[in-house]
Amino acid sequence: MCGILALLHCQNTSRARVLELSRRLRHRGPDWSGLFHHDNFYLAHERLAIVDPASGDQPLYNEDKDIVVVNGEIYNHESLKASMKRPHKYHTQSDCEVIAHLYEDIGEEVVQLLDGMFSFVLLDTRDNSFIAARDPIGITPLYLGWGIDGSVWFASEMKALKDDCERFEIFPPGHIYSSKAGGLRRWYNPPWFSEAIPSAPYDGKVLREAFEKAVIKRLMTDVPFGVLLSGGLDSSLVAAVASRHLSDTKAAKQWGSQLHSFCVGLKGSPDLKAAREVADYIGTLHYEFTFDVQEGLDSLCDVIYHIETYDVTTIRASTPMFLMARKIKALGVKMVLSGEGSDEIFGGYLYFHKAPNKEELHQETCRKIKALHLYDCLRANKATSAWGLEARVPFLDKDFINVAMNIDPAEKMVRPKDGRIEKWILRKAFDVEENPYLPKHILYRQKEQFSDGVGYSWIDGLKAHAEKHVSDQMMKNAKYVYPYNIPSTKEAYYYRMLFEKCFPQESARLTVPGGPSVACSTAAAIAWDEAWSKNPDPSGRAASGVHLAAYESSLPESTANGISQREEISTERHKVIKAIPDGVQVMS
């Protein structure tokens, strides 16, 4: 993953200042630095070399001297080259150079043909017009800013904009900025975006094959790579599919056909145990990294500086990922596959157990996908890029999303009486008898959010730490100190203090979403269960009535019939287990 910085129509900025600001992004791309200067335009690039590390330095250009800086990967670059109507002269083997040549042929519509994750800025030096664009879901970060001198700025992270721009904001996913048109427009318009209810029947084979294609195309690399493996369903499927198809790729000829896998957690955490079992089953070369709560607490300032948010869930999950990424990079690995996006697409978070009907479930999944760039995509990208490591996410493949989001959402509903737990259609798609992808008890393991799976004492430790640093009096005045996104807990207040030290600008705090959440829900979904409004915590354990390790305080001692709610959870879970095929043992 690279870092890009572009200054367009700047009047008072020196080359030295551009280099200084670009240096703030060098953690994203430590392999090489490039800078293009033309009139009042600067394009800077900090490169992490994944494809064509020998000659793919940026900025890149075409025969017309259109200049482009790109952060990302274009998985279909070879087919795009082959489909061009006229020959082009390529200067590198970089997958990203094709953007400049496509622009030469078809102009701004270039974005419609790209299959990958990307943020780019392209300058046409013939008339000094420019475009900037971001991938459909927002896997790669991009920010847009304006200078008091009339300049327009773009950067991979807001730390490169915060001191020089009068105002800045998140560049929305699936959009393009055109200087000729004078602003932003949305170029990504898939059928699911309207939130209309689809009706296509479920076909496990079609779903499975679409996901396998998504994983295979992301094995495009010229450097050592691996997979993040928590032992949960999503990362395990990514690892299983990658391991199965690796030997057929160019990468295997360079780096061997045994996949490397990585897991992080507190000692004795659920993820470490489950990941080891999956690794043994699929035959990866597996690495376990452990950390203790104090090490996590010590890194919080660095984490918040790099991920650029004060969102509680994101910080909880980013910290162990940040620590793991550093260890992975120390092993010489530069790219990893990761399992983000599945829960949003399939309704995998535990609160989806309470979805009242298929219409509300589908609309919630649409809302979750649209917001991924603010949460899991932000975490996966920035927590790894902090150490010059690239994360690729097969579940967010454009074609795979279209297949999965076209399925009748009735198939995604959790139905305990029928033995259907969360993400049932995904589990069932990979539940094959011949040459199984995974052990069945892993295939049917209950959802654990990453921040929970690394060890429950991690979140408990964060809350205890915040309790020591934030007084009741501070909370009493929180609405005056932080009137936007008022912190509702001491943990949230503590993160806000750390964030404001790094990013005191009003524009910075406005980039972070707010609102109540239970188990990663949107605010709208809290209405599904009245009890959730009394315990708005983003941890999966706040999903009272669903999670087997739900917070004690969120479960009433007894229901009207005298049976404890914890007993009712156990009973419902038992019904699910009984309905699952023979030989499957569901892990709690």
C-alpha positions as CSV (number, residue, x, y, z in Angstrom):
1,M,0.0,0.0,0.0
2,C,1.4,3.4,-1.0
3,G,0.9,7.0,0.0
4,I,-0.1,9.7,-2.4
5,L,-0.2,13.5,-2.0
6,A,-1.4,15.9,-4.7
7,L,-1.5,19.7,-4.7
8,L,-3.4,21.3,-7.6
9,H,-3.5,25.0,-8.4
10,C,-1.3,25.9,-5.4
11,Q,0.1,29.4,-5.2
12,N,2.2,29.5,-2.1
13,T,3.6,26.1,-1.5
14,S,7.3,25.2,-2.1
15,R,8.8,21.9,-3.3
16,A,10.4,21.6,0.1
17,R,7.1,21.8,1.9
18,V,5.5,19.2,-0.4
19,L,8.4,16.8,0.3
20,E,7.9,17.5,4.0
21,L,4.2,16.7,3.9
22,S,4.8,13.6,1.7
23,R,7.2,12.4,4.3
24,R,4.3,12.1,6.7
25,L,3.0,9.3,4.5
26,R,6.3,7.4,4.1
27,H,5.3,4.6,6.6
28,R,2.8,3.6,3.9
29,G,5.4,3.4,1.2
30,P,9.0,3.0,2.5
31,D,10.5,1.6,-0.7
32,W,10.8,4.8,-2.8
33,S,9.7,8.4,-3.1
34,G,8.7,10.3,-6.3
35,L,7.7,13.8,-7.0
36,F,6.4,15.5,-10.2
37,H,6.2,19.3,-10.4
38,H,4.5,21.1,-13.3
39,D,3.5,24.8,-13.0
40,N,1.4,25.1,-9.9
41,F,0.8,21.3,-9.6
42,Y,2.6,18.7,-7.5
43,L,2.1,14.9,-7.4
44,A,4.0,13.1,-4.7
45,H,4.2,9.3,-4.1
46,E,5.6,7.1,-1.4
47,R,5.9,3.6,-2.8
48,L,5.3,0.2,-1.3
49,A,6.5,-2.1,-4.1
50,I,4.3,-5.1,-4.5
51,V,4.1,-5.6,-8.3
52,D,7.2,-4.9,-10.4
53,P,9.4,-3.7,-7.5
54,A,12.3,-3.1,-9.8
55,S,10.9,-0.5,-12.2
56,G,7.4,0.4,-11.1
57,D,8.3,3.7,-9.4
58,Q,5.8,6.5,-9.5
59,P,4.5,9.0,-10.7
60,L,3.6,7.1,-13.9
61,Y,2.8,8.6,-17.3
62,N,1.6,7.9,-20.8
63,E,2.5,9.1,-24.3
64,D,0.5,12.3,-23.8
65,K,2.3,13.0,-20.6
66,D,-0.8,12.5,-18.4
67,I,0.7,12.0,-15.0
68,V,-0.8,9.7,-12.4
69,V,-0.1,8.7,-8.8
70,V,-1.8,5.6,-7.5
71,N,-2.3,3.9,-4.2
72,G,-3.7,0.4,-4.8
73,E,-3.7,-2.7,-7.0
74,I,-5.4,-3.1,-10.4
75,Y,-6.1,-6.9,-10.6
76,N,-7.3,-6.8,-14.2
77,H,-4.5,-4.7,-15.7
78,E,-3.3,-7.5,-18.0
79,S,-6.8,-7.9,-19.6
80,L,-7.2,-4.2,-19.9
81,K,-3.9,-3.9,-21.7
82,A,-5.0,-6.6,-24.1
83,S,-8.4,-5.0,-24.8
84,M,-7.1,-1.6,-25.8
85,K,-7.9,-0.6,-29.4
86,R,-4.5,0.8,-30.2
87,P,-1.0,0.0,-29.0
88,H,0.6,1.9,-26.1
89,K,4.1,2.2,-25.0
90,Y,4.5,1.1,-21.4
91,H,7.4,2.3,-19.3
92,T,7.0,-0.2,-16.4
93,Q,5.4,-3.5,-15.6
94,S,3.4,-1.8,-12.8
95,D,-0.3,-2.8,-12.7
96,C,-1.2,0.9,-12.1
97,E,0.4,2.3,-15.3
98,V,-2.6,1.1,-17.3
99,I,-4.7,3.8,-15.7
100,A,-2.8,6.6,-17.6
101,H,-3.1,4.8,-20.9
102,L,-6.8,4.0,-20.4
103,Y,-7.4,7.7,-19.7
104,E,-5.7,8.5,-22.9
105,D,-8.2,6.4,-24.8
106,I,-11.5,6.9,-22.9
107,G,-11.0,9.8,-20.5
108,E,-12.8,9.9,-17.1
109,E,-14.7,6.6,-17.8
110,V,-11.5,4.8,-17.0
111,V,-12.8,4.2,-13.4
112,Q,-15.7,2.0,-14.7
113,L,-13.2,-0.6,-16.1
114,L,-10.9,-0.9,-13.1
115,D,-11.1,-4.1,-11.0
116,G,-9.2,-3.5,-7.8
117,M,-8.6,-1.3,-4.8
118,F,-7.3,2.1,-5.6
119,S,-7.1,5.8,-5.0
120,F,-5.5,7.9,-7.7
121,V,-4.9,11.4,-8.9
122,L,-4.3,12.0,-12.6
123,L,-3.1,15.3,-14.1
124,D,-3.5,16.1,-17.8
125,T,-0.6,18.4,-18.5
126,R,-2.1,19.4,-21.9
127,D,-4.7,21.6,-20.3
128,N,-3.9,21.2,-16.6
129,S,-7.2,19.4,-15.9
130,F,-7.2,16.6,-13.4
131,I,-9.3,13.8,-11.9
132,A,-9.2,11.9,-8.6
133,A,-11.0,8.7,-7.9
134,R,-11.5,6.1,-5.2
135,D,-12.4,2.4,-5.4
136,P,-16.1,1.3,-5.0
137,I,-16.1,0.4,-1.3
138,G,-13.2,2.6,0.0
139,I,-10.7,-0.1,0.7
140,T,-7.9,2.4,0.1
141,P,-8.1,5.7,2.0
142,L,-8.3,9.1,0.4
143,Y,-8.9,12.7,1.7
144,L,-9.9,15.9,-0.1
145,G,-8.9,19.3,1.1
146,W,-9.0,23.0,0.0
147,G,-6.3,25.7,0.6
148,I,-7.0,29.3,1.3
149,D,-5.2,30.1,-1.9
150,G,-7.7,28.3,-4.0
151,S,-5.7,25.1,-4.2
152,V,-7.2,21.6,-4.2
153,W,-5.4,18.8,-2.2
154,F,-5.7,15.0,-2.1
155,A,-3.9,12.7,0.3
156,S,-4.0,9.1,1.5
157,E,-4.1,10.2,5.1
158,M,-5.3,13.4,6.6
159,K,-2.0,14.0,8.5
160,A,-0.6,15.3,5.2
161,L,-3.4,17.9,4.9
162,K,-4.3,18.9,8.4
163,D,-1.8,21.8,8.8
164,D,-2.0,23.3,5.3
165,C,-5.7,23.0,4.3
166,E,-8.4,25.4,5.4
167,R,-10.8,22.5,5.3
168,F,-10.6,18.8,4.5
169,E,-12.9,15.8,4.5
170,I,-13.1,12.1,3.5
171,F,-13.2,11.5,-0.2
172,P,-16.3,9.3,-0.6
173,P,-15.8,5.8,-2.0
174,G,-17.0,5.1,-5.5
175,H,-16.7,8.7,-6.5
176,I,-14.6,10.7,-9.0
177,Y,-13.6,14.3,-8.7
178,S,-13.3,16.1,-12.0
179,S,-11.8,19.6,-12.4
180,K,-13.6,20.0,-15.6
181,A,-17.0,19.2,-14.1
182,G,-16.1,21.2,-11.0
183,G,-16.6,18.6,-8.2
184,L,-17.5,15.1,-7.1
185,R,-19.9,12.6,-8.7
186,R,-20.6,9.0,-7.9
187,W,-19.4,6.5,-10.6
188,Y,-20.2,3.3,-8.7
189,N,-23.9,2.4,-9.0
190,P,-24.5,-1.3,-8.4
191,P,-28.0,-2.7,-8.1
192,W,-27.8,-3.1,-4.3
193,F,-26.9,0.6,-3.7
194,S,-30.6,1.6,-4.0
195,E,-31.4,-0.9,-1.1
196,A,-34.2,-2.4,-3.2
197,I,-34.9,-5.9,-2.0
198,P,-33.4,-8.6,-4.4
199,S,-35.0,-11.9,-5.1
200,A,-32.4,-14.2,-6.8
201,P,-32.4,-17.7,-5.4
202,Y,-29.5,-18.9,-3.4
203,D,-27.0,-21.1,-5.2
204,G,-24.1,-22.2,-3.0
205,K,-21.9,-23.3,-5.9
206,V,-22.2,-19.8,-7.6
207,L,-21.4,-18.1,-4.4
208,R,-18.4,-20.3,-3.7
209,E,-16.9,-20.0,-7.1
210,A,-17.3,-16.2,-7.1
211,F,-15.4,-16.1,-3.8
212,E,-12.7,-18.4,-5.1
213,K,-12.2,-16.0,-8.1
214,A,-11.9,-13.1,-5.7
215,V,-9.2,-14.8,-3.7
216,I,-7.2,-16.0,-6.7
217,K,-7.0,-12.6,-8.4
218,R,-5.5,-11.2,-5.1
219,L,-2.6,-13.6,-5.3
220,M,-1.0,-11.2,-7.9
221,T,2.3,-10.3,-6.2
222,D,6.0,-10.1,-6.8
223,V,6.9,-10.0,-3.1
224,P,6.5,-12.4,0.0
225,F,2.9,-12.5,1.3
226,G,0.6,-14.4,3.7
227,V,-2.8,-14.4,5.2
228,L,-4.2,-13.0,8.5
229,L,-5.8,-16.0,10.2
230,S,-8.0,-15.5,13.3
231,G,-9.6,-19.0,13.1
232,G,-13.0,-17.5,12.6
233,L,-15.1,-18.3,9.5
234,D,-14.1,-15.4,7.3
235,S,-10.3,-15.5,7.6
236,S,-10.3,-19.3,7.6
237,L,-12.1,-19.3,4.3
238,V,-9.7,-16.8,2.8
239,A,-6.8,-18.9,4.0
240,A,-8.3,-22.2,2.8
241,V,-9.1,-21.0,-0.7
242,A,-5.7,-19.2,-1.0
243,S,-3.8,-22.3,0.1
244,R,-5.8,-24.5,-2.3
245,H,-5.0,-22.4,-5.4
246,L,-1.6,-21.0,-4.5
247,S,0.4,-23.6,-6.4
248,D,-1.1,-22.6,-9.7
249,T,0.1,-18.9,-9.4
250,K,3.2,-17.0,-10.5
251,A,3.7,-16.1,-6.8
252,A,4.2,-19.8,-5.9
253,K,7.0,-20.1,-8.4
254,Q,8.8,-17.1,-6.8
255,W,8.0,-17.8,-3.1
256,G,6.9,-21.4,-2.8
257,S,3.5,-23.1,-2.6
258,Q,3.1,-23.2,1.2
259,L,1.0,-20.3,2.4
260,H,2.2,-18.3,5.5
261,S,-0.5,-17.4,8.1
262,F,-0.4,-15.1,11.0
263,C,-2.5,-14.7,14.2
264,V,-2.4,-12.4,17.2
265,G,-4.0,-12.5,20.6
266,L,-3.5,-12.5,24.3
267,K,-2.2,-15.7,25.7
268,G,-4.9,-18.4,25.7
269,S,-7.3,-16.3,23.6
270,P,-10.0,-18.0,21.5
271,D,-8.4,-16.9,18.2
272,L,-5.0,-18.4,18.9
273,K,-6.5,-21.8,19.5
274,A,-8.8,-21.8,16.6
275,A,-6.3,-20.4,14.1
276,R,-3.7,-23.0,15.0
277,E,-6.3,-25.7,14.3
278,V,-7.2,-24.2,10.9
279,A,-3.5,-23.8,10.0
280,D,-2.7,-27.4,10.8
281,Y,-5.7,-28.5,8.8
282,I,-4.9,-26.6,5.6
283,G,-1.2,-26.9,6.0
284,T,0.0,-23.3,6.3
285,L,3.3,-22.2,7.8
286,H,1.7,-20.6,10.9
287,Y,3.0,-17.8,13.1
288,E,1.4,-16.9,16.5
289,F,2.1,-13.5,18.0
290,T,1.0,-12.7,21.6
291,F,0.8,-9.4,23.4
292,D,-0.3,-8.4,26.8
293,V,-2.8,-5.7,27.8
294,Q,0.0,-3.3,28.8
295,E,1.7,-3.5,25.5
296,G,-1.6,-2.7,23.8
297,L,-2.2,0.3,26.1
298,D,1.3,1.6,25.5
299,S,0.7,1.7,21.7
300,L,-2.7,3.5,21.8
301,C,-1.2,6.9,21.0
302,D,0.6,5.5,18.0
303,V,-2.5,3.6,16.9
304,I,-4.7,6.6,16.9
305,Y,-2.2,8.7,15.1
306,H,-2.0,6.1,12.3
307,I,-5.6,5.1,12.0
308,E,-6.9,8.7,12.3
309,T,-10.1,8.0,14.3
310,Y,-11.6,8.0,17.8
311,D,-14.2,5.4,17.0
312,V,-14.2,2.9,19.9
313,T,-14.7,-0.3,18.0
314,T,-12.0,0.6,15.4
315,I,-9.4,1.4,18.1
316,R,-10.1,-1.8,20.0
317,A,-9.6,-3.9,16.9
318,S,-6.8,-1.8,15.3
319,T,-4.4,-2.1,18.3
320,P,-3.8,-5.9,18.1
321,M,-3.7,-5.6,14.3
322,F,-1.2,-2.8,14.5
323,L,1.1,-4.9,16.8
324,M,0.8,-7.9,14.5
325,A,1.5,-6.0,11.4
326,R,4.9,-4.9,12.8
327,K,5.8,-8.5,13.5
328,I,4.8,-9.6,10.1
329,K,6.8,-6.9,8.4
330,A,9.8,-7.9,10.4
331,L,9.6,-11.3,8.8
332,G,10.0,-9.8,5.4
333,V,6.3,-10.1,4.3
334,K,4.8,-7.1,2.4
335,M,1.3,-8.2,1.6
336,V,-1.5,-10.1,3.4
337,L,-5.0,-11.3,2.6
338,S,-7.6,-10.5,5.2
339,G,-11.3,-11.3,5.9
340,E,-13.0,-8.0,6.2
341,G,-16.4,-7.4,4.7
342,S,-18.1,-10.7,5.1
343,D,-20.2,-9.7,8.2
344,E,-21.5,-6.7,6.4
345,I,-22.5,-8.6,3.3
346,F,-24.1,-11.6,5.0
347,G,-25.4,-10.1,8.2
348,G,-22.8,-11.9,10.2
349,Y,-22.7,-9.7,13.3
350,L,-24.6,-11.2,16.2
351,Y,-27.1,-8.4,16.4
352,F,-28.5,-9.6,13.0
353,H,-30.1,-12.5,15.0
354,K,-32.7,-9.9,16.0
355,A,-33.5,-8.6,12.5
356,P,-37.3,-8.5,12.3
357,N,-37.6,-9.3,8.6
358,K,-35.7,-9.7,5.4
359,E,-36.3,-6.2,4.3
360,E,-34.7,-4.6,7.4
361,L,-31.9,-7.1,7.3
362,H,-31.1,-6.3,3.7
363,Q,-31.2,-2.5,4.2
364,E,-28.9,-2.9,7.2
365,T,-26.4,-4.8,5.2
366,C,-26.5,-2.1,2.6
367,R,-25.9,0.6,5.2
368,K,-23.0,-1.4,6.7
369,I,-21.3,-1.9,3.3
370,K,-21.6,1.8,2.5
371,A,-20.0,2.7,5.8
372,L,-17.1,0.2,5.6
373,H,-14.6,2.9,4.6
374,L,-15.2,4.5,8.0
375,Y,-14.6,1.4,10.0
376,D,-13.2,-2.0,9.0
377,C,-11.6,-0.8,5.7
378,L,-10.0,2.1,7.5
379,R,-8.7,-0.3,10.2
380,A,-7.4,-3.0,7.9
381,N,-5.6,-0.5,5.7
382,K,-4.1,2.0,8.1
383,A,-3.2,-0.5,10.9
384,T,-1.2,-2.5,8.4
385,S,0.1,0.4,6.3
386,A,1.6,1.9,9.5
387,W,4.4,-0.6,9.0
388,G,4.5,-0.8,5.2
389,L,2.3,-3.8,4.9
390,E,-0.5,-4.1,2.4
391,A,-3.9,-5.8,3.2
392,R,-6.1,-7.2,0.5
393,V,-9.8,-8.1,1.2
394,P,-11.3,-10.7,-1.1
395,F,-14.8,-10.4,0.4
396,L,-15.0,-6.9,-1.0
397,D,-14.4,-7.9,-4.5
398,K,-16.8,-5.9,-6.7
399,D,-18.1,-9.0,-8.6
400,F,-18.5,-11.1,-5.4
401,I,-20.5,-8.3,-3.7
402,N,-22.8,-8.2,-6.6
403,V,-23.4,-11.9,-6.5
404,A,-23.9,-12.0,-2.7
405,M,-26.1,-8.9,-2.5
406,N,-28.4,-10.2,-5.3
407,I,-29.5,-13.2,-3.2
408,D,-32.9,-13.0,-1.6
409,P,-32.2,-11.7,1.9
410,A,-34.6,-14.2,3.4
411,E,-31.8,-16.7,2.9
412,K,-29.6,-14.6,5.2
413,M,-32.1,-14.5,8.1
414,V,-31.0,-16.3,11.3
415,R,-33.5,-19.1,12.0
416,P,-32.5,-21.1,15.1
417,K,-35.4,-23.5,14.8
418,D,-34.1,-24.5,11.3
419,G,-30.5,-24.7,12.4
420,R,-29.5,-21.5,10.6
421,I,-26.9,-19.4,12.5
422,E,-25.4,-16.2,11.2
423,K,-23.8,-16.3,7.7
424,W,-25.5,-19.7,7.1
425,I,-25.5,-19.3,3.3
426,L,-21.7,-18.7,3.3
427,R,-21.0,-21.6,5.6
428,K,-23.3,-23.9,3.6
429,A,-21.6,-22.9,0.3
430,F,-18.2,-24.2,1.6
431,D,-19.7,-27.3,3.4
432,V,-18.6,-29.9,0.9
433,E,-18.0,-33.5,1.7
434,E,-15.4,-34.2,-0.9
435,N,-12.1,-32.5,-0.2
436,P,-13.5,-30.2,2.6
437,Y,-12.2,-26.7,2.9
438,L,-12.4,-26.6,6.7
439,P,-13.3,-28.7,9.7
440,K,-17.0,-28.4,10.3
441,H,-16.7,-27.1,13.8
442,I,-14.7,-24.2,12.4
443,L,-17.1,-23.7,9.5
444,Y,-19.9,-23.3,12.1
445,R,-18.0,-21.4,14.8
446,Q,-20.0,-18.5,16.4
447,K,-19.0,-15.1,15.2
448,E,-16.4,-13.3,17.3
449,Q,-15.4,-9.7,16.6
450,F,-11.7,-9.3,16.2
451,S,-11.3,-7.2,19.3
452,D,-13.2,-9.9,21.3
453,G,-11.5,-12.9,19.7
454,V,-7.9,-11.7,20.6
455,G,-9.0,-12.2,24.3
456,Y,-11.9,-10.8,26.3
457,S,-9.6,-9.2,28.9
458,W,-8.3,-6.8,26.1
459,I,-11.5,-4.8,26.1
460,D,-11.9,-5.1,29.8
461,G,-8.4,-3.8,30.2
462,L,-9.1,-0.8,27.9
463,K,-12.2,0.1,30.0
464,A,-10.2,-0.2,33.3
465,H,-7.4,2.0,31.8
466,A,-9.9,4.7,30.7
467,E,-11.5,4.6,34.2
468,K,-8.2,5.7,35.7
469,H,-7.7,8.6,33.3
470,V,-11.2,10.0,32.9
471,S,-13.0,11.3,36.0
472,D,-16.8,11.5,36.6
473,Q,-16.4,15.3,36.5
474,M,-14.8,15.1,33.1
475,M,-17.8,13.0,31.8
476,K,-20.2,15.5,33.3
477,N,-18.7,18.2,31.1
478,A,-18.2,16.0,28.1
479,K,-21.0,17.7,26.1
480,Y,-19.3,21.1,26.5
481,V,-15.7,19.9,25.8
482,Y,-16.7,17.7,22.8
483,P,-20.0,19.0,21.5
484,Y,-19.7,17.0,18.3
485,N,-19.9,13.2,18.8
486,I,-20.2,13.6,22.6
487,P,-18.3,10.7,24.3
488,S,-20.8,8.5,26.1
489,T,-18.3,6.4,28.0
490,K,-15.0,7.0,29.7
491,E,-13.3,4.8,27.1
492,A,-14.7,7.0,24.3
493,Y,-13.6,10.1,26.2
494,Y,-10.1,8.8,26.6
495,Y,-9.7,8.0,22.9
496,R,-11.1,11.4,22.0
497,M,-8.4,13.1,24.1
498,L,-5.6,11.2,22.4
499,F,-7.1,11.9,19.0
500,E,-7.4,15.7,19.6
501,K,-3.8,15.9,20.6
502,C,-2.8,14.5,17.1
503,F,-5.7,16.1,15.1
504,P,-7.1,19.3,16.8
505,Q,-8.7,20.6,13.6
506,E,-12.5,20.8,13.3
507,S,-12.3,19.1,9.9
508,A,-10.5,16.1,11.5
509,R,-13.1,15.5,14.2
510,L,-15.9,15.7,11.6
511,T,-14.4,12.8,9.6
512,V,-15.4,10.3,12.4
513,P,-18.9,9.0,12.5
514,G,-21.0,8.9,15.6
515,G,-24.2,7.5,17.1
516,P,-25.0,4.5,19.3
517,S,-24.1,1.0,18.4
518,V,-24.5,-2.5,19.8
519,A,-22.2,-5.3,18.6
520,C,-21.2,-3.1,15.6
521,S,-24.8,-2.2,14.6
522,T,-25.8,1.0,13.0
523,A,-28.0,3.3,15.1
524,A,-31.1,2.2,13.1
525,A,-30.7,-1.4,14.1
526,I,-30.7,-0.7,17.8
527,A,-34.5,-0.5,17.5
528,W,-34.6,-4.2,16.9
529,D,-34.3,-5.0,20.6
530,E,-35.4,-2.6,23.3
531,A,-32.8,-3.9,25.8
532,W,-29.9,-2.9,23.5
533,S,-30.6,0.8,24.0
534,K,-29.7,0.3,27.6
535,N,-26.3,-1.1,26.8
536,P,-24.9,0.6,23.7
537,D,-21.5,-1.1,23.6
538,P,-19.9,-2.1,20.2
539,S,-18.5,-5.4,21.5
540,G,-20.2,-8.6,20.3
541,R,-20.7,-9.4,24.0
542,A,-23.2,-6.6,24.2
543,A,-25.5,-8.6,22.0
544,S,-27.6,-9.8,24.9
545,G,-29.7,-12.7,24.2
546,V,-27.3,-13.9,21.4
547,H,-23.6,-14.1,22.5
548,L,-22.8,-17.0,24.8
549,A,-20.4,-14.8,26.7
550,A,-22.6,-11.7,26.8
551,Y,-21.9,-9.1,29.5
552,E,-23.5,-10.2,32.7
553,S,-24.9,-6.8,33.4
554,S,-26.8,-6.8,30.1
555,L,-28.7,-10.0,30.9
556,P,-31.6,-9.8,33.4
557,E,-31.6,-12.3,36.2
558,S,-34.8,-13.9,35.1
559,T,-37.6,-13.6,32.6
560,A,-41.3,-13.6,33.3
561,N,-41.3,-17.4,33.6
562,G,-38.4,-17.5,36.0
563,I,-35.9,-18.9,33.5
564,S,-32.7,-16.9,33.3
565,Q,-32.0,-15.2,29.9
566,R,-28.6,-16.9,29.9
567,E,-30.4,-20.2,30.0
568,E,-32.6,-19.2,27.2
569,I,-29.6,-18.3,25.1
570,S,-28.1,-21.7,25.8
571,T,-31.4,-23.4,24.9
572,E,-31.6,-21.5,21.6
573,R,-28.0,-22.3,20.7
574,H,-28.6,-25.9,21.5
575,K,-31.5,-26.0,19.0
576,V,-29.1,-24.6,16.3
577,I,-26.4,-27.2,17.1
578,K,-29.0,-30.1,16.9
579,A,-30.0,-28.9,13.4
580,I,-26.4,-28.7,12.1
581,P,-25.2,-31.8,10.1
582,D,-23.8,-34.8,12.0
583,G,-20.2,-34.5,13.1
584,V,-20.3,-30.7,13.5
585,Q,-19.3,-29.4,16.9
586,V,-20.1,-25.7,17.3
587,M,-17.5,-23.8,19.3
588,S,-18.6,-21.3,21.9
